[in-house]
Amino acid sequence: MMGCNVMRAGLIVPSSNTVVEDVWSSLAPARPDLRCHFTRLSVTRIDQSNATDAQFERDRLLRAAALLAELEPDRLVWAGTAAAWLGFERDRALCDLIEAETGIPATTSLLAINAALAELGAKQIGLLTPYTAETEAAIVANYAAAGIEVAAKRRLDLEVNRDFGTIPPERLRDLAEELAAQGVDAIAIICTNLLGAPLVTESGLIGGAPVVDSVMVTFDALGRAAPRPA
């Protein structure tokens, strides 16, 4: 916890993620009011197997949060989007547990995405992910249950998390433009290991559709949060 209106955040990042810290490095010079610290959680593959689900077990995330809590940050953040396919309530419950155990408010990238979509009033979205059809289908179902239709979708059919970060922004922009052409209310880039940050221009629009990028929306949410009282 810091004074002088400086926010200190502790972020849990998937181990094979090559994007989150690089994006923060590019943003940091313009954000002297926000200090970010990182720890890692072993995540190497995304599919619909039990082994993949085990990477996101609650106790593993709580142990990572406990380590970050030792630096007494103002916020703790799970910079991952697994709840997009495992169920939104999973992240809400995780944040409640982290706060109960550490006394520090917590959020996640997926919750930040959903808050941004709610703020936009988006009811029909374009979904952009690196995942396979099975994982995409689980995400679509969870959004449908939350009252949001995935009206258009594009995926990269990848499973190895390290590979997600190698996709060039130009490829992501092409896919986002295809989604925008479908007349969606917003484009959601769901995965913190996709380099979607360059797609968030000054206007935040592609083809007239707002872009909600997993990484950028996480840092935006932290930037709007107030430090804890000293």
Residue pairs with C-beta under 8 A, 6 or more apart in sequence:
1 8
1 72
1 73
1 74
1 227
1 228
1 230
2 8
2 35
2 74
2 227
3 227
3 230
5 33
5 227
6 32
6 33
6 34
6 35
6 227
7 33
7 34
7 35
7 74
7 75
7 222
7 223
7 225
7 226
7 227
8 35
8 36
8 37
8 71
8 72
8 73
8 74
8 75
8 227
9 34
9 35
9 36
9 37
9 73
9 74
9 75
9 76
9 77
9 222
10 36
10 37
10 38
10 39
10 65
10 68
10 69
10 71
10 73
10 75
10 76
10 77
10 104
11 20
11 36
11 37
11 38
11 39
11 68
11 76
11 77
11 78
11 79
11 218
12 38
12 39
12 40
12 41
12 61
12 64
12 65
12 68
12 76
12 77
12 78
12 79
12 80
13 20
13 21
13 38
13 39
13 40
13 41
13 79
13 80
13 192
14 40
14 41
14 43
14 79
14 80
14 161
14 192
14 193
15 40
15 41
15 42
15 43
15 44
16 43
16 44
16 160
16 161
16 162
16 165
16 193
17 43
17 79
17 161
17 165
17 192
17 193
18 162
18 165
18 193
19 164
19 165
19 192
19 193
19 194
19 195
19 197
19 215
20 38
20 79
20 192
20 193
20 215
20 218
21 38
23 195
23 197
23 215
23 216
23 219
24 36
24 219
26 197
27 219
28 34
28 36
31 219
31 223
33 223
34 219
34 222
34 223
36 219
36 222
37 68
37 71
37 73
39 64
39 67
39 68
40 64
41 55
41 60
41 61
41 64
41 80
42 55
42 60
43 55
43 56
43 80
43 161
44 55
44 160
44 161
44 162
45 51
45 52
45 55
45 159
45 160
45 161
46 52
46 130
46 131
46 135
46 158
46 159
46 161
47 132
47 134
47 135
47 159
48 85
48 132
48 134
48 135
48 138
53 86
55 82
56 80
56 82
56 86
58 93
58 94
58 97
61 78
61 94
61 98
62 94
62 97
62 98
62 101
65 76
65 78
65 98
65 101
65 102
65 106
66 101
66 102
68 76
69 76
69 102
69 104
72 104
73 104
74 104
74 105
74 225
74 226
74 227
74 228
75 104
75 105
75 106
75 107
75 222
75 225
76 98
76 102
76 104
76 105
76 106
76 107
77 106
77 107
77 108
77 109
77 218
77 222
78 91
78 94
78 106
78 107
78 108
78 109
79 108
79 109
79 192
79 215
79 218
80 108
80 109
80 110
80 192
81 108
81 109
81 110
81 113
81 190
81 191
81 192
81 214
82 90
82 110
83 89
83 90
83 91
83 94
83 108
83 110
83 111
84 110
84 113
84 138
84 139
84 142
84 190
85 131
85 135
85 138
85 139
85 142
86 138
87 142
88 110
88 111
88 114
88 142
88 146
91 108
91 110
91 111
92 111
94 106
94 108
95 105
95 106
95 107
95 108
95 111
98 104
98 106
99 105
99 106
104 228
105 225
105 228
107 221
109 192
109 214
109 215
109 217
109 218
110 190
110 214
112 214
112 217
112 218
112 220
112 221
113 188
113 190
113 212
113 214
113 217
114 146
115 221
116 186
116 212
116 217
116 220
116 221
117 125
117 148
117 186
117 188
117 212
120 185
120 186
120 210
120 212
121 185
122 148
122 184
122 185
122 186
122 210
123 147
123 148
123 149
123 185
124 148
124 149
124 150
124 151
124 183
124 184
124 185
125 143
125 148
125 149
125 150
125 151
125 184
125 185
125 186
125 187
125 188
126 150
126 151
126 152
126 153
126 154
126 176
126 179
126 180
126 182
126 184
126 186
126 187
126 188
126 209
127 136
127 139
127 140
127 143
127 150
127 152
127 153
127 154
127 179
127 188
127 190
128 153
128 154
128 155
128 172
128 175
128 176
128 179
128 187
128 188
128 189
128 190
128 194
128 196
129 135
129 136
129 139
129 153
129 154
129 155
129 156
129 189
129 190
129 191
129 194
130 155
130 156
130 158
130 163
130 164
130 167
130 191
130 193
130 194
131 139
131 155
131 156
131 157
131 158
131 159
131 191
132 155
132 157
132 158
132 159
133 155
133 157
136 153
136 155
139 150
139 190
140 150
140 153
143 149
143 150
144 150
151 182
151 183
151 184
152 178
152 179
152 182
152 184
153 179
154 175
154 178
154 179
156 164
156 167
158 164
161 193
164 191
164 193
164 194
165 193
165 194
165 195
167 194
167 195
168 195
169 195
169 196
169 197
169 198
169 199
172 189
172 194
172 195
172 196
172 199
173 198
173 199
173 206
176 187
176 189
176 196
176 199
176 206
176 207
176 209
176 211
177 206
177 207
179 187
179 209
180 187
180 206
180 207
180 208
180 209
181 207
184 209
185 209
185 210
186 209
186 210
186 211
186 212
187 206
187 209
187 210
187 211
187 212
188 212
189 196
189 199
189 211
189 212
189 213
189 214
190 214
191 214
192 214
192 215
192 218
194 213
194 214
196 211
196 213
196 214
196 215
196 216
197 213
197 215
197 216
199 206
199 211
199 213
200 211
200 213
200 216
204 210
204 211
205 211
